[in-house]
C-alpha cells in the first residue's frame, strides 16, 4: 500500500500538485488519469523519488519515502518495478538478457538461478520462445511484455506503469492490461498506472484517481464511473462518441 498525504510540488512559482491525498491499495490496479498538464507524470515521479515533493508525505507501507536517507531509498527501490512508456529495452541484449538485467544488478543469487527466474518471468507473459531474440526482432506488443517480465523479475511489491499501452493497437492493449491486472492479483503488488486509455479505465480500473489542474478531482472504481456526477470527469471520460453512448445506454 502507498499513501499520499497533502502532496504538493511546485517548480519556482508554478504549483503543479496542490495537496493530493489518496491511498493506492495492494492487489489492485490503481489508475491515474487526467488531461495533459493535470499533474499525472509529476505525481508519479514524486512517488518514485525522481522529483522531490515541495511538501507532504509518501508512505510505502508506513515508511515515509520523503524522509528516507539515500541508502534507505536505494533499498526501497529494489522493491519497485517500472514499466516505461517506450519499453526501454537494451537493443544489444537478447530478450532473456534484458529480463536478467535487474537480477544481475541487484540479486546475489547464482547465474543459474537468475537465468531460471528470468525464464519464469518470460513464461509468465507468454514469451517462452522469444528468449534468444533481440528487441528489434519482435513486435511492439511483445516488447511491452518483455518490459513487464523485466519489471517483475525482482518480485516487486510496487509496480509503476507509465502509459503501458502507448503506441499499441486496441487488441494488444487489452493483452497488456490483462497481464498487468493478473500479475497484480497473483503477486498482490501495489500497481499504479498512468494512462490516457479509456479501455484500461473501464477494463481494469480497480481504483481510479482523476486529476484536474493538480488536484484530486474524483476517485472511485470503474463501476462507479458510469454513475459519477462530476461534470469534469464525465467530460474527460466520455469525450468520445463511443464512451458517451456506453454511458447513455447504462442509464
N, C-alpha and C positions, 0 to 999 in steps of 0.2 A: 504494500500500500504506500502511495505517495500522497502527502497532504501539503497543500499550499495555504499560507496564511498571509493575507494582505500583501501579496507580492506586487512590488512596484519596480519599474525600470524606466529611467529617463536617459536620454542622450542630450547632454547640455540642457537646453531649455525645452526640449521636446519630450513630453510624457507619453510613453508607448504603452506601458502596463500600468493600470490605475487601480491597484488594490484588489487583486484577484485572489479569492479564497475558494478552494474546492478540494475534493478527495478523489483520487484515482484508485479504484479498488483492484486487488489482485484477483486473478482468474476471470477478468473481464476485459473486453476491448473498449478502451476509453478514447473517444474521438474528439479532436479539437477542430472545429470548423469556424468559418468566418470569411468575410470578403478580404481581398488583398489589402494589406495595411491595417488589418484588425489587431495584429499582435501575435498571431499564431506561432510564427517562427521564432520571434523573440522570446515568447513564453517557453517553448521547448528548449531553447538554448540556455535560458536561465535555469531550467530544471536540471539539465545535464552538466551545467557549470561552464559552458562556453561563454556566457555572459554573467557578470556579477550583478545580482539584483541591487537596486538602489536601497530597497528596504524590504522587510518581510522574511518569511521562513519557508524553507523547502525541506520537509521531513520525509526521509526514507525509513519507513517502519520505525518512526520515532526518533531517527537520527537526523540532526539538523545539518544539512549539507552546506549551508551558507557559513556556518561557524567552524567547519572542519579545517584541520591543518592540510597542507599539501599531501602529506603521507596518507592521511585518513581518506582523502578524496581519491587518491590512486587506488587504495584498497577497495573502495566502494565501486569504482569504475569497472573493476573486474566482475562485478555483479550485474553489469549493464550489457545489453546487446543493442546494436544500432543497424538499422536498415536505411540506407541513404536513397535519395530520390533517383540517382542515376546508377544505382547498384554499386558503383565504386570498386569494381573488381580490378585485380592486377593482371594486365594483359599478358605479361610474361610468365605467369604462373598458371598451371593447369587448374581445372575446377577443384580437384581434390586438394591441391596445394593452397588455393585460395581459402578453402574452408579450414585447413590446418593452420593458417597463418596466426590467428589469435591463440591457438593452442601452443604453437611454437614460441610465441611471445611470452605467454603468461603461465603455461602449465609446466609443472615439474615432472609430469608423467613420462614414461618411456616413449620412444618414437613409435613403437608398435601400438601402444595404447592410443596415442594421438591420431595415428592413421585410422585405427579402428573406430574411434569416436567420430572422426570426420566422415568416414564412410557411412556410419549410422545416421548422421545428420543429412547426408545426401539421400539416403534411403527414405528418410522421414519426409522429404519434399519431392519424392518420386523422381529422383535423378540418379538412380542406381548405375545406369550405363553411361553417364556423362563424365565420370571421374577423370578420365585422361584427356578429355577435350580441353580446348582453351576458350576463354570468353568470346573471342572473335568467331568461333565456330558454332556458337549456339545462339538461339533467338533471344530477344529482349525479355520475354517472359521467363525463359529458362535462366537468364542472368539474374533476374529478381529472385528466383527460387534458390539460386546459389547464394545470393546475399542473405536470404533468410537462414539457410543452412549454416553459413558462417556466423550469423548473429546468435544462433542458439548453441554454438559449439562449446562454449564455456558454461552452459546451463545457467543462463542469466535469470535473476529474479525480476529484472526490469527490462522491458523491451520497448525501444523507441523506433518509430517508423515515420519517416518524412516523405510524404506523398508517394507511398509504395506503388501506386497504380499509374503514376505519371508516365505517359507515352505508350501505355498498353491498350490493346483493343478491349472492348467490354467483356468478351468471353474469358480472356486471360486475366483480366482484373478480378473477375469472380473467383478464379482459381487461387489467385494470390490472397484475396480476402478470406476464403475458406481455410487456406493454410495458416494464416496468421491467427485466425479465430480458434482453430483446432489446437494449435500449439499453445495458445493462451490457456485454453481449458485443460489440456493434458498436463502442462507443467506449472499451472497456477501462477503464471507470470503477471506482473502489473504491466499491461501493454498500453502505450499511449501512441496515437496515430494522428498526425497532421494530414488533413485531406480536403480536397475540393470535390471528391467523387460522391455524389448523392446516392449512387447504388451502394456504396460502402456504408453510408449513414443508415439507409433502410435495411441493409442486409446484416451487418454485424455491429450495429451501434448499441452495445450494452449500456454505455453511458456516453452522452453527447454534451460537450461544452461548446456553446455558441458564443463567440467573442464579437463585440461590436465596439469599435474605437477604443480598444484596450481594456474593456470592462467585461465582466461576466454578464451577458445579456439574458441567457436562458440556459437551463441544464435539465436533462431528462434522458429517457431511453428512446429507442427507435419506435416503440409502441406509443409513447406519449407525444411524439412529433405530430402525428395526424390530428390530435385534438388540441394542440397548442394554440393559444390565443395571442401569442406575441406577434405583433404585426411585422417587426423587423425580421424575425426568424422565418415567418411564412413567406415574406418577400424574397428571402435568400434561398430557402429550401425549394419553394415551388415556383421558381422563376421560369423554368421550362414548361412547355405545354404538357409534356408527358406527366411530370410530377403534380402539376396543377389538376389534371384530370384524375389522377390517382386519389388525390385528397377529396375532390368533389364527389367521386364515387363512394368514398368511405363515409361521407357524412349522411 
